[in-house]
Amino acid sequence: KPRHALALASLLVSLPLFAQPGSGTQWELTTQIPGMEEMQLPDMGELPEGFEMPEGMSMPSMGPGGMTQKVCMPKDPEEPPPAQSDCRIVEQESRGNRHRMTMDCPDGRIEIDQTRTASTMSTRMRNTDKSGEVTEMTMNGRLLGSCDYGAEQAALARGQAKVRQQIEDGTRAAAAQMDKISRES
């Protein structure tokens, strides 16, 4: 369950919630997931020696109120959120600054209900994975100021690509090590 909760939270924070280029607004988002209080999570305040956070990515802070992270989003609260690239929109409805969406994704179904004003945001998200396990979360945000949305999204994309590359490199190195051990046996 903690794995699903953290994956769901990171998915929502990493989604370009209102995709359009140009200037944006900086938000502080606090995510709460039922049961999060009981989770034994590592201290994310300090990264392991030698590890650098990829450009555009930040580590959320954990506190009694939930997981808090700062994100940059476009200014227009009436722009509906796009589907994640590997998901298919099943249903989408927007009325002013309230957006509801259901997406079928490789790992399951995601339902989002989001309302955003000029200074506040409220999101409810429900994820049903392929096994039928349901994870729900709420996220509340407050406006902090302005930011460069296009630059932030480009930096995030570079950071995500770097993480993917590190995972691929690690997988290849582990396979080579296993092959070497197998040949030496």
Secondary structure, DSSP 8 states (H G I E B T S, - for coil): -HHHHHHHHHHHHHS-TT--SSEEEEEEEEEE-TTGGG-----TTS--TT----TT----EEETTEEEEEEEEES-TTS-----TT-EEEEEEEETTEEEEEEEETTEEEEEEEEE-SSEEEEEEEEEETTS-EEEEEEEEEEEEEEEHHHHHHHHHHHHHHHHHHHHHHHHHHHHHHHHHHHH-
